[in-house]
Amino acid sequence: MSPARSPTLGLFCLSSFFLTSPAHAQAPAEEARAWTSPVTHATAAPDAADHDAEDGVADADREARALQLKERADELFRTREYVRALELYERAHRIFPDARLLYNAGRSLQALGRYGDALQTFLEFQREAPEELRAQLHGFDALLEDLRGRVCEVRVGVNEPGATITLGSEVLGESPLSAPRFVNAGEVRLRVSKDGYFPVEKNVVLRGGGTASLDVVLESQARHGKLIVLSKVPGTTISVGDLVLGQAPTEVVLPPGTHRVLARKREHDDASTQVVLEAGQERTITLNPAAPALYERWWFWAGVGVVAAGTVVTILALQPSSPSYTDGDFTPSAIS
């Protein structure tokens, strides 16, 4: 079969592999048995049928069972039902591991937009596949390069072990993570949580083709309290003591005690208050800097001054001139 060129990724298609763009891919030919292996961090739960992979079952039987699952997955892939196809490819790999299964799983992940997982799976395939198998994959290096530009290699460090690390909707695992992970580039929400500690959440921007190191400090609820500060005035900057937190809404974990909170915005009157926090407590407050009244604004009085000056000039200009008087003596008249 002659190779067909993919219109999007510029990859060649062999009958035994999904080498075209996922939206135009053709399932591998039955006789080629181009399977897929599961992603190492797959979320699909093992099915009861996976028990075929238990010890004592002949390799031929396990291989036949895996092939049946692969054929069903191929049909799902053709109809673009990538989630179900991926689940079956992963089940097939659990039953009868084969490096070729990793490739098809990677293509399914790519079609789903899970570029980080797809790259991780392709790299695993690259390590496990025999050289003669890799030689058949024309354009594989270009595929890896394209995916690297879509993901960021992320390392997350946490001061406490056993904390659950989540990026967006994906759970990366518990701290400490054994290795960096590939994550889709863009803005994503990082959340780190552990029982007995205040969770940490923040937005992070991940650059495609780059790396990111994210360090998180969890504070014990037995020794700290948590303060959340809101504001109805956009652009309000919040400070607690000498610590500038940034724009509201924001939050901070503090030791128990009394803390002065300041909300500030340019051309507004500061708003401040004192908050008493107890260990394990979470408090939410709202501070709104006030816009000064019209008569308190400097430009109001400057404008009034200009208008007043103009009024005085006008009044003086419109007054009639006074009669002139001469100095000196005068001779009174006599009345006869």
C-alpha positions in Angstrom: 0.0 0.0 0.0 1.4 3.3 -1.0 1.7 6.0 1.7 -0.9 8.8 1.8 0.2 12.2 2.9 -1.7 13.9 5.8 -3.2 17.3 4.9 -2.5 18.8 8.3 0.6 17.3 9.9 2.5 16.3 6.8 2.9 12.7 8.0 2.9 9.6 5.9 0.3 6.9 6.4 1.1 3.2 6.5 -1.6 0.6 6.6 -0.5 -0.6 10.0 -0.5 2.7 11.8 -2.6 5.8 12.4 -0.2 8.3 10.8 -2.6 10.7 9.3 -4.2 13.6 11.2 -6.8 12.0 13.6 -9.7 13.6 11.9 -8.8 11.9 8.6 -7.1 8.8 10.0 -7.8 5.3 8.7 -7.7 2.4 11.1 -4.8 0.1 10.6 -5.3 -3.0 8.5 -6.4 -6.1 10.3 -3.5 -8.2 9.2 -1.0 -5.6 10.4 -2.2 -5.7 14.1 -1.2 -2.1 14.8 -2.3 -2.0 18.4 -2.1 0.7 21.0 -0.9 0.6 24.6 -2.4 2.5 27.4 -1.1 5.8 28.6 0.9 5.3 31.8 -1.4 7.9 33.5 -4.6 6.6 31.9 -7.8 7.2 33.9 -9.9 4.4 32.4 -10.8 1.8 35.1 -9.9 -1.8 34.4 -12.9 -3.8 33.1 -13.8 -7.3 34.3 -12.6 -8.7 31.0 -9.1 -7.6 31.8 -8.9 -10.6 34.1 -7.9 -12.4 31.0 -4.5 -11.0 31.6 -4.0 -12.9 34.8 -1.1 -15.4 35.2 -1.9 -18.9 33.9 -3.7 -17.7 30.7 -1.9 -18.7 27.6 -0.2 -15.9 25.6 -2.1 -16.9 22.5 -5.4 -16.5 24.3 -4.4 -13.1 25.7 -3.2 -12.0 22.3 -6.5 -13.1 20.7 -8.5 -11.2 23.3 -6.4 -8.1 22.9 -6.9 -8.3 19.1 -10.6 -8.4 19.5 -10.6 -5.2 21.6 -8.2 -3.6 19.2 -10.6 -4.2 16.3 -13.5 -2.7 18.2 -11.3 0.3 19.0 -10.4 0.7 15.4 -14.1 1.0 14.4 -14.6 3.6 17.2 -11.6 5.5 16.0 -13.0 5.6 12.4 -16.2 7.1 13.7 -14.2 9.6 15.8 -15.4 8.2 19.1 -11.9 8.7 20.5 -12.7 8.4 24.2 -14.2 4.9 23.9 -11.5 3.9 21.4 -8.8 5.0 23.9 -10.4 2.9 26.7 -10.4 -0.2 24.6 -6.8 0.3 23.4 -5.7 0.7 27.0 -7.6 -2.5 28.0 -6.0 -4.4 25.1 -2.6 -3.3 26.3 -3.3 -4.4 29.9 -4.1 -7.8 28.6 -1.3 -8.2 26.1 1.3 -5.4 26.2 2.7 -4.4 22.8 4.7 -1.3 22.0 2.5 -0.7 18.9 -0.5 -0.2 21.1 1.1 3.0 22.5 1.1 4.6 19.1 -2.6 4.2 18.5 -3.4 5.4 22.1 -1.2 8.5 21.4 -3.2 9.2 18.3 -6.5 9.0 20.2 -5.1 11.3 22.8 -4.0 13.7 20.2 -7.4 13.7 18.6 -8.9 14.5 22.0 -6.6 17.6 22.4 -4.7 16.0 25.3 -1.4 16.9 23.8 0.7 16.4 26.9 -0.6 12.9 27.4 -0.2 12.2 23.7 3.5 13.3 23.7 4.2 11.3 26.9 2.7 8.2 25.2 4.6 8.7 22.0 7.9 9.0 23.9 7.1 5.8 25.7 6.4 4.1 22.4 9.7 5.5 21.1 11.6 3.9 24.0 9.9 0.5 23.8 9.3 0.0 20.1 12.0 -2.1 18.2 14.1 -0.2 15.7 12.5 -1.9 12.7 9.1 -0.8 13.9 10.2 2.8 14.4 11.7 2.8 10.9 8.2 2.4 9.4 7.0 5.6 11.0 7.7 8.3 8.4 7.1 11.7 9.9 7.2 10.6 13.5 9.9 13.1 14.4 7.8 15.9 12.9 4.8 14.7 15.0 6.9 14.9 18.2 8.1 18.4 17.3 4.6 19.6 16.6 3.4 18.3 20.0 6.3 19.8 21.9 5.2 23.2 20.6 1.8 22.6 22.1 2.8 21.6 25.6 4.8 22.8 28.5 7.0 20.6 30.7 5.9 21.3 34.2 7.5 20.4 37.5 5.5 21.0 40.7 7.2 21.1 44.1 5.3 20.9 47.4 6.7 21.3 50.9 4.5 18.5 52.2 4.4 14.9 50.9 1.0 13.2 50.0 -0.6 16.4 48.6 -2.9 16.0 45.6 -1.8 18.1 42.7 -4.3 19.2 40.0 -3.8 21.2 36.9 -7.0 22.3 35.3 -9.2 19.2 35.3 -6.3 16.7 35.3 -5.0 15.2 38.6 -1.2 14.9 38.1 -0.8 12.8 41.3 0.5 13.2 44.8 3.6 15.0 46.0 6.4 14.4 45.4 5.8 13.8 41.7 8.4 11.3 40.3 9.0 13.3 37.2 7.9 16.5 35.3 4.7 16.2 33.3 3.8 17.5 29.8 0.7 19.8 30.1 -1.2 21.7 27.4 0.1 25.2 27.0 -2.0 28.1 28.1 -3.5 29.5 31.3 -4.6 26.9 33.7 -5.7 26.6 37.4 -3.2 24.9 39.8 -4.7 23.4 43.0 -2.7 21.6 45.7 -4.5 20.1 48.7 -4.0 17.9 51.7 -6.1 17.0 54.7 -5.2 19.3 57.6 -3.7 22.0 55.4 -5.2 25.0 53.7 -5.4 24.3 49.9 -3.5 26.5 47.5 -5.0 27.6 44.2 -3.6 30.0 41.6 -3.7 30.6 37.9 -0.5 29.9 36.0 0.4 30.5 32.4 2.3 27.7 30.6 4.3 28.6 27.5 4.3 26.1 24.6 7.6 24.5 24.0 8.9 25.7 27.4 9.3 24.5 30.9 7.8 25.7 34.2 8.7 25.1 37.8 5.9 25.7 40.3 6.6 25.6 44.0 3.8 25.5 46.5 3.9 25.9 50.3 1.0 24.3 52.3 0.3 25.8 55.7 -1.1 23.7 58.6 -4.7 24.6 59.7 -3.6 23.8 63.3 -1.2 26.8 63.2 -2.7 29.2 60.7 -5.9 30.9 59.6 -7.0 31.9 56.1 -8.2 35.3 55.0 -10.0 36.0 51.7 -10.4 39.6 50.7 -12.9 40.7 48.1 -13.7 44.1 46.6 -16.5 45.5 44.5 -14.2 48.1 43.1 -12.2 46.7 40.1 -8.4 47.2 40.3 -8.3 47.4 44.1 -4.9 46.4 45.6 -4.9 44.6 48.9 -2.2 44.7 51.6 -2.0 42.9 54.9 0.4 44.6 57.2 3.6 45.2 55.1 2.7 42.4 52.7 1.2 43.4 49.3 -1.1 40.6 48.1 -2.1 42.1 44.7 -5.5 42.9 43.3 -8.7 41.6 44.8 -10.0 38.9 45.0 -7.1 37.5 46.8 -6.3 35.3 49.8 -3.5 34.7 52.3 -2.7 32.2 55.1 -1.7 34.0 58.3 -0.7 33.1 61.8 -3.4 33.6 64.4 -3.9 37.2 65.7 -4.9 40.6 64.7 -4.1 41.8 61.2 -4.6 45.2 59.5 -6.0 45.0 56.0 -5.8 47.9 53.5 -7.6 48.3 50.2 -6.2 51.0 47.9 -7.0 52.3 44.5 -5.7 55.4 42.7 -7.9 58.5 43.0 -10.0 56.7 45.7 -10.0 56.9 49.5 -8.3 54.0 51.2 -10.5 51.4 53.0 -9.0 49.5 55.9 -10.0 47.3 58.7 -8.6 45.0 61.4 -9.3 41.3 61.3 -8.8 38.8 64.1 -7.9 35.3 62.8 -7.9 32.0 64.8 -6.1 28.8 64.0 -8.0 26.8 61.5 -10.4 29.6 60.7 -11.3 30.9 57.2 -12.7 34.4 57.0 -13.9 36.4 54.0 -14.2 40.2 54.1 -15.0 42.9 51.5 -13.2 46.2 51.3 -14.3 48.9 48.8 -12.1 52.1 48.4 -14.5 55.1 48.1 -14.4 57.5 45.2 -14.1 61.1 46.7 -17.2 63.4 46.4 -17.2 65.9 43.6 -16.4 68.9 45.8 -13.4 67.0 47.2 -11.6 66.5 43.9 -8.8 68.9 43.1 -9.8 69.5 39.6 -13.3 70.6 40.8 -11.8 73.4 42.8 -9.4 74.3 40.0 -12.3 74.6 37.6 -14.3 76.6 40.1 -11.4 79.0 40.5 -11.1 79.6 36.7 -14.9 80.2 36.5 -14.8 82.6 39.5 -11.9 84.6 38.0 -13.8 85.0 34.8 -16.9 86.1 36.6 -14.9 88.9 38.5 -13.5 90.2 35.2 -16.9 90.2 33.6 -18.4 92.1 36.6 -15.7 94.7 36.6 -16.0 95.2 32.8 -19.7 95.8 33.0 -19.7 98.4 35.9 -20.4 102.0 34.7 -17.6 104.4 35.2 -17.9 106.6 38.4 -18.2 110.5 38.1 -15.0 112.3 38.5 -14.5 114.7 41.4 -12.0 117.6 41.8 -10.0 118.4 44.9 -9.8 121.8 46.5 -12.1 124.5 48.1 -15.3 125.9 46.8 -17.1 129.2 47.5 -20.6 128.7 48.9 -23.4 130.6 47.2 -25.5 133.2 49.0 -29.2 133.0 49.1 -30.9 136.3 48.9 
